[in-house]
Amino acid sequence: MNSELIILLLVIVTALAFDFTNGFHDTGNAMATSIATGALKPKTAVSLSAILNLVGAFLSVEVALTVTNAVIKIQNKDGSPKPELIENGGRALLIIVLAGLIGGIIWNLLTWLLGLPSSSSHALFGGMIGAAIAALGVSGVVWNGTAKLDGVIGKVVLPALFAPVVAGVVAAVGTYLVFKIVAGVAERFTEEGFRWGQIGTASLVSLAHGTNDAQKTMGVITLALIGYSQGNPGSSDSLLFWDDTHGVPLWVKFSAAAAIALGTFLGGWRIIRTLGKGLIEISSPQGMAAEASSATIILVSSHLGFALSTTHVATGSILGSGVGKPGATVRWNVALRMVAAWVITLPAAALVGAVMYFVAAKIPTLAGPIVAFAILCVLSGYMYWRAQQQKVDSNNVNAEWDDETNAVAPTEAKV
């Protein structure tokens, strides 16, 4: 077994780990409002979301085929890796991808620990951009592309600015109209009816999430396989050999779908709590309006091949539903913390990606990638341990929000 094959295996494991963190990090996008309003029991909600994420992952590969080549210059126009990156068995390409994935995972875990629903898409893009700059210089990044919404500006910055605003406006108008229509109807009837509606709209968001987010990992793994295969032409009889730049191996589809579904099933309760209880005190009509808005925008973006952040869309929709309900209270201080996390996601993940590239590339032989992977494992274990000290799970995810501390984990007295 050559060293490049071991690095490829590390890339695949790390990519699936990122997909797993993406799953539990983004469960709240679909199910937070349904859990908060009581439309679905917490464990039922995450189980349903996991199944639909799994199904959604197989519905489209449009996003998978446009993930990396739109923001960093490691591929040719046909999707194949740059020739200079597949020398030495594709080592340079594999290390860039590995470092970028580590940057995305660490940021996902940190924001999960803090209960901040930041964008997994932007974490991945940030990690890849940082690794590409470390390897190729500033010119290794596509800052402003020429195709539809390519480049960092079109793929990351513009969607980050417009997606939450558009989702918020749509949700606000929808919520306002809903409350106007049901004015005079007893609250117990509206709550019960809209809770059933929430189940449908939340399910649609989960399905849409699967069509968008699982594809990113599929694309990254496929790129690594192509790079390794082209750098090792003698490996054509290997199960890991792949040279089709227009398709995704079936086993990659299954493994990526399973990873994001498993992550979704485990819940990500800290972020569910922030979205469901921290932003607004949400009612069923608001929840249904927010989820319908999110699902529509995410599905359209997936159809067009745009790697949109489902977190930005879902958070914007929830805020919009708070604005649209007459007399509702929005916790703007919590919202500002989220926006701050959104702003620093790209540079923070990029910094980690760059550091991990230098660790993996500059430490000789196979030791560098192994050390980088070990650092990921240690940091991940530490953040998991910290989360267990103030645990949030299905038992306390709906505990009353403390406006004084704005802490994600409720105190014992509040449970």
N, C-alpha and C positions, 0 to 999 in steps of 0.2 A: 504494500500500500504506500504510494508516494505521498509526499507532504501536501501537495495541492489537493489530493483527494480528501485528506483529513480536514483541510481548510474548507473545502466544499461542504463536507458533512457538518462542520461547525456553523457554516452559513445557513444551511437548511434548518438545523436545530434552532438557531437564533431567530431566523425568520418566522418559524412557527411559534416561538416564544413571543415574538412581537405580535403576531396574530392573536395569540391567547390574551395578551394584555389589552389589545384593541377590543376584544370581546367584552371583558369585564369592565373596561374603561368606558365603553359606550352603551352598555345595557340601559343606563339611565335615560339615554336619548329617546328610547322607545317606551320604556315601562315606568319611568319615575312618576309621571302624573297619574297613571292607572293605579299604582301602588298607593300614592298619596291620597287619592279619593276613595279608595276601597273598592274600585271596580274589579280589581284582581287581588288575590292574596299574594304576598311577596314571592313565595316559592313557586306558585303557579305562574306568576308573571314571567319570572326569569326562565322557567322551563319552556313556556310558550315561545318566548323570544329566542331561545337557543335553537329550537326546532326550525323556526322561520328564518333565522340567520343561516342555518345549514342549507335550507332549500334555496334561499336567495343567492347563495354563493355560486350556484350552478346555472343561474338564469342568464348571466351575461359575462363576457370577458373583455368588453370594450375598455373598461378602466385598466384592466391588467396589462393591456398592450400599450398603454401610454404613460405608465407611472414614472419611470426613471428618465427616459430619453427627452422628456419635456422640460426637465429642470437642471440636469447635469450632462456634460459632454463625455459620456463613456460609451455611447453607441453611435453607429452609422445611421443613415436615414432609413435603411431597411430593418433596423432593430438589432443588427449584429454588433458585437462589441468592437471597439476600436482595435486595430491590429496591434498597436504598441502595448495594449493592456492584456493581451492573451499570450504574450511571450512568457517563457518559463512556466508553461502549463496553466496560464491564466491567473497567476498568483496576484498580480497587481489589481486586477478587477475584483477578485474574490475578497481581498483585504479591504478595498474601498466599500464594498457591499456589507461586509461584516462590521466594520467600524460604524457605518451609517445606521445599521440596525441596532447596534448597542446604544447609540445616541438616542434613538427613538424610544427604546425600551426604558432606559433610565429616566427619561423625562415623563413617560407615561406612568411609571411607578411613583415618581415623586409627586406628581399632581394628583394621583389617586390617593396617596397618603394624606395629602392636604385637603382632599375632597373637592378638588377643582376640576370641572369638566372641560379640560383643554382638548385641543384637536390632535387625535392620533395621526391623522394625515399629515399635519404640519410638523409633528414630531419626527415622522419618518422622512419627510422632505428635508427638514433641518439637519438631521443626522447625515443624510446622503450629501447634502450641500457642504457641510463641514468637512466630511471625509474627502470629497472631491477637491475642495480648495487646498487641503493639506497635501493631497497627492499631485494635483495638476496646476495649482495656482488659481487665482481669481478667474482666469480665462476658462477654467474648467466648468464654470457654471453658466447656464443659459439664463441670463438675467432678464432678457426681453425677447421672447420668441417671435417668429413670423407667422406661425400657423395659429389655428383657433385657440386662444387662451393658453398658449405655451409660455414657457419661461417662468421664472420666479414671480414676476409681476402678474402675469396672466393666470398662472396655475395656483398661486398661493396668496399674493397680496390682494388682488381684486376680489376673489371669492370671499376672503376674510372680511373685506369691507362691506360687500354687498349682500352676501348670503344671510347674515343675521338680521340685517335691516329689512330685506325683502320678506323674510320669514316672519319677522315681528309685525310688519305692516299687515300682511295677509292674515295672521292670527288675530291681530287687534281688530281688524274690520270684521272678521268672522265671529269673534267673541261678542262684539258690540251688536251685531245683527241677531245672533242667537238670543241674547238677553232681551232684545227688543221684541222678538217673535214670541218668546215664552212669558213675557210680562203678564202678570195676573194669574198664571198657572201656579198651583201649589208647589212649593219647593220640593216636597217629597216625590212628586211625580217627575219633575224635571231631573232631579238627581238620579232617580232610578233609571229613567229612559236613557239619559246620556251616559250612564255607566256602561250600559250595553253597547252603546255607540263607541265608547272608548276602547272596548275590547277589540272591535273591528279596526279602528284607526291605529291603535297601538300595534296590532299585528301587522298592519301594512307598513308601518315604520320599520319594524324588525325585518320584514322581507326586503324592504328597500335598502336597509343597512347592509344586509348580506350581499346584495347586488353591487354595492359600492366598495365597502371596506375590505372584504375578503380578497377582492381582486388585486389589491396592492401587494399583498404577500405573494400571491400567485405570480405576479409579474417579476418580483424581485428574485424568487427562487428560479424561475425560468431563465432569467438573464444569467444567473450564476451557473446554471447547467450548461447554457450555450457557451459561455466563456470558458468553462472547464473543458467542454467537449472540443471546441475549436483549438484550444491550447494543447490538447492531448488527443490528436487524431487517431491514435492507436487504441483508444478506449471505446470504439464503436460497438463492441459487444457487451458493454457495461449497461446495467439497468439505469444508470444515471446519465447515459449519453442522450443528448437532445440538440438538434440543430435547426429546428423549425422556428423561425422568427415570427410566424403568424399564428401560432397555436400554443396551448398550454398542456403539458402532460396530464393524463387523467389522474395519476396518483398525486400530482401536485394539487389539482382541484380538490380531491377528496381530503388530503391532509390539511390544506388551508381551511377548508370549510369546517372540518372537524375541530380544528384548533380554535377558531373564532366562536364556534358553537359551545365548546367546553368552557371557554372564558366567559361567555354570556351566561351560561348556566350557573356559574359560581357567583354571579351577581354584581360584584363591584358596588357593594352597598353604600360605601362612603359617598360616591358620586350620585347614586340614586337619591340619597338623603338630601344632598345639597340642592339638586334640581327639583325634587318633589316637595321639600319643606322649607328650604332656605331662601329661595327667590320670592315666592308668593305663597299665600295660603290658597291653594287651588281648589276649585269646584269642578264637578264633572263636565258641565258645559264648556268651561275653559279648557279642560284637559282634552276634550274631543276636538275643539277648534285648533289647539296647538298641534296635536298629533296629525290631524288632517293636513294642516299646512306643511308640516315637516315631511310627511310622506310624499306629497305632491312634488315638492321642490327636489327632494333626494332622487326620486324616480326619474324625473326629467333630466337631472344632471347625469345620472348613470346612463340613460339612453343616448345622451350626447357625448359620452366618454369623458366627462369632466370629473376629476377626483375631488369632489366637493367635501368639505368637512361636515359630517353629520352632526357633530357637536355644536358648531356655530349655528346651524339651521335649527336644531332642537332647542337650544338655549334662547335664540331669538324668538322662536315661536312661543315659548313659555312666558318670556317677558312681555311679548305682544298680547298674550291672553290676559295678563295682569293689567296692562294699560287699557285694554278694550272693555274690561268689566267696570261698570260704574261703581265708584267707591272702593275699589280693591286697593290693597296696600302692596307696593313693590319694595322689596329690600334692596335699595340701590347700592348700598355699601357692599353687599354680597356680589351684586352684578359687577361692580367696579373691580373687585378682586378677580373675578373671572376674566374680565377684559384685559386686566394687567397680565394674567397668565397667558392669554392668547397672544399678546404683543411680544412677550419674551420667549414663547415656545420655539420659534424658528431659530433665533440666535443661541438660545440655551442648548437646544439639541445639537445645533451645528458645532458649538464649542466642544461638547462631549464627543461628537463624531470625529472631530479633528484630533483631539487628544488620543482617542482610541486608535486612530489611524497611525499616529506616530509610534504608539506602543506596539501595535501589531507589525508595522513595517520596519521599524528601526532595530527592534530586538532580533538578533540573527536567527536564521532557520525557522523551524516550526515553533520555537518558543514564543515568539511575538504574538501570533494569533491565540495561542493557548493562554498566555498571560492576560490578554485583552478579554477573553471569554471568562477567565477566572475572576477578573475584576467585576464583570457583569454579575456573576453568580454571587459574589460577596455582597455587593451593593444591593442586589435584589433581596437577598436573605435578610440584610439589616433592615430594609424598609418594611418587609413583611413583619419582622419582629416588632418594629415600632408600632405598626398598625394594630397588632394584637394587644398592646398595652392600653389602647382606647378603642375597643372593638365596636364596630358597627355591623349588625347582621340583620336577618329578617325579623328578629325579635324586637329591635329598637329603632328600625329605620324610619318609623313613623312617629317617633317621640316628638313632643313639642320642641320647636326651635327656640334656642335661647338667644334673644336679640342683644343681650349685653355682651356675651362672649363670641357669638357667631362661630362657636366651635362645632366641628362636624360631628364628633362623638358626643352624645348627650350625657349629662351627669347622671349619677345613680338616682338623684332626686327627681329627675325629669322623665325617667323611663316609665 
